[in-house]
Amino acid sequence: MKNLFMILSLLIGSLSFPLIGIAEMSSTNYSIYADSFTIGGFFSTSTNYSFWDSIGEWSAGNITSTTYEILGGFQAMEKGKLSLIISKNNLNLGSLSVNNVNSDSTNFTISSDSNTGYIFSINSAGPSPITAVTDGEVTAGSEEYGFAISGVNAAFVNDRSIVAGRVLASSTVPVVNDLLTMTVKASRTSTTTYGNKSQNIVLNLSGNF
């Protein structure tokens, strides 16, 4: 008997926050995340710290482009952490049937202490192994392939094609252990080409800026 067997691999493309030029001062009692250029100031001390107060800063303000954001000034600086945990990075849809929709799932757990949250998206994806879903639902008896994403911050609720640039989820506030479930689905017809098929997906998680 001939079978159509499908395997999906998930890879992480990057984890990134906006790039910020800094010089960090620290000791056992304090940490100042970013110094700034100033026009003068006063020297303050105590038993636990020494600190130069500034009376003016150069380039205090925000500078942005399509790929970065620089937040100038002590109060604007942000020291963020970003993490992503994947429950499994190889999904196996098995041998497809004309009578059923085959599926497999993986969980993503995202934490970001950025004040503006995160964006989670598909960085790149190999060619669709069979016809990509276009009507919002992978249906038994049709040749269709796609995925659904669920969770509080999921970007959509129906089935979508797996293509580069598609946003899976996002948040505009800090999150801790934000849980998402990605379910990949496939179905076939009696005329779908047989054989082993696979697709690699590279994911991207970045600060929302």
Secondary structure, 3 states (H helix, E strand, C coil): CCCEEEEEEEEEEEEECCCCCCCCEECCCCEECCCCCECCEEEEECCCCEEEEECCECCCCEEECCCCEEECCCCCCCCCCEEEEECCCEEEEEECCCCCCEEEEEEEEEEECCCCCEEEEEEEECCCCCCECCCCCCCCCCCEEEEEEECCCECCCCCECCCCCCEEEEECCCEEEEEEEEEEEEECCCCCCCEEEEEEEEEEEEECC
